[in-house]
Amino acid sequence: MFTKIMTPVDLLHIGDLGKGLQCGADLARLYDASVVYVGVTSTAPGAAAHNPAEYAAKLADFAAVQADKHGIRTEARAAISHDPTTDLDDALLRSVTDTGADLVVMTSHLPNLTDYLWPSNGGKIATHAACTVMVVRG
Amino acid sequence: MADDTNQGIPAPEGAAGIIETDYEIGQDNVEAQVGPFGIDIHNPVFLISGLSIVAFVFYALALPEQSSALFTWLRPALTSNFDWFFLGAADIFVLFCLFLIVSPWGKVRLGGADAAPDYTYIGWFAMLFAAGMGIELMFYGVSEPLSHFATSLGGVASEGGARTDWAPLGAAEGDQAAAARLGMAATIFHWGLHPWAIYAIVALALALFSFNKGLPLTIRSAFYPIFGEAVWGWVGHIIDTLAVFATLFGLATSLGFGATQANAGLNELFGLPVGTTSQVVLITVITAVALISVVRGLDGGVKILSEINMGLAALLLLFVLLVGPTLAILTGFADSLLAYVQFLPALSNPVGREDVNFSQGWTAFYWAWWISWSPFVGMFIARVSRGRTVREFVICVLLIPSLVCVLWMSVFGGTAIQQVIQDGYTAVTDAPLELKLFKMLDALPLAGITSFIGIVLVIVFFVTSSDSGSLVIDTITAGGKVDAPIPQRVFWCIFEGAVAIVLLLGGGLGALQAMVISTGLPFTIVLLLMCWAILKGLMSEKT
């Protein structure tokens, strides 16, 4: 049913993504699909990495660890954004198209008041992505 | 390796001398949930900056006479006692930048050896201008050339051996052509190489230490070569707090004064009543548009507004050029440029000046003003300049904006001077500062349309200063993180508007603006240290 699953990850909050990562990996095994882990980074040094190249390398390491842990095929994709605070969704949506993913599995926080002002990332991806989107409550 | 072609921004690869430090970006940050809002703020800097700004506003409001007396004494005291220091330092900045263009370090690329530029030239220039000068070009483009022209024409006056006139250098008494030439040269001097060199130094230091050395995008990072690891402690906290302080008060007081100026323009054009109600509404509208811009982000908000503004400004410039005295403006442009080069050594001479009113009241004041704005503008320029080589960066930040300023001043100031000389048009000289532009446009065809474009430009220039300033303050108070939650940038944008309104209603705009300009003195020392830090940083890069 699915051949490529995209899972957005935040390298600084991997601990919060447990259910989403597991879910994505389980589905990959079920449908013999590969998982592409997508991370969005800024061009400026951040807490996760000094520069985009370092970020991409860390994300690739993360993908390799997931492949070993779950016994699945994985790849990594670092998307660069000038202003990740506001452009995260757009960067993820572009990645959906560019990776050719046919399923997105992403973790989203419990809805709260701020979602009325700024829709959650999961909500926006589910609204605008052309493929199937599964939002996993963290 | 990252495949980021969809973004149009290749990831940097290749050599870049990262500084090995134990400090991790964000390690001093507090991440918490305040009600429904997530926050990610630098522990002492956010709180100290916020509280000290509130304290200074209270001081200005509670003791208006004392604060006004202190700061309005302090500002001229600094520019008259340290004029040699401001002038000498600014000369060093220009020479240092010119040296970088021809030095082998000009080849060093910001962001690593193989980094590609984040923005196209158009988008980059638009943002440089919108943050760097913007609004002042609207108000001073006509008034400053006229002012120097008039004082030069008036000649030299002295009392007790000291010059009492405000003319630059030796003036040009009774000679209209020479006075116009000197007036244009003096204006271009204040808007040309020197201010842009000031911005270039700060921007280059931050871009180098952030994009090449991997340090957080915040002012303290430029001091790593000097203070080492101590820069992550209180030394750095003080530097960053000072930068936030100067940026927020600089923006808030400009917003307050700008609202009164825009109010006067709108009164002239549409009869909008002049008063605090109109001004508060203007600040609120400007803040609201800036708020939308910061929430839309750097590409979706700030860049688009900057490009719209640059387009409108180019349109207005072209219109005045075509319907104004075209030939006189074009020859004036070349002549002004020559006059600038001719008078540059004398105008930038830091010692033994006889034109004390001009060199202290105009030049030293301007240098202090540009320097006090440099943390904000420099940091913003740094953020959008990744991928340029040092040579390209300095040429584009120093030479091209200087040339555009010469063109702008030649077109607007040159037209106004021609109106006075050729037509004896006095409305432009008699008008208050905020109306001079509109009076000049009045004497040209389609004045209603061009004045409206002028007002829109004034307002959008305020918005582009406000939104880029909010992003800068947000990044500094988040310890250099550019991905702090949206509510923080919203907070700073609203806070800035609120401070402007409080100061407008309660008085104190003048006093606090004087205080901001006073921060120019410590920042001059900071900038001199930055030159040394840049050299040290570049030496560790592969050329």
Interface residues (C-beta under 8 A of the other chain):
Chain A: S42 T43 A44 P45 G46 A47 H50 N51 P52 A53 Y55 A56 A57 L59 A60 R77 A78 A79 I80 S81 H82 D83 P84 T85 T86 D87 A91 R94 S95 T97 D98 N112 L113 T114 W118
Chain B: M1 A2 D3 D4 T5 N6 Q7 I9 A11 P12 E13 A16 I18 E24 I25 G26 Q27 G35 P36 F37 G38 G111 G112 D118 S210 F211 G214 L215 P216 L217 V295 R296 G297 L298 D299 G300 G301 R383 V384 R386 L471 G480 K481 V482 D483 A484 P485 I486 P487 R489
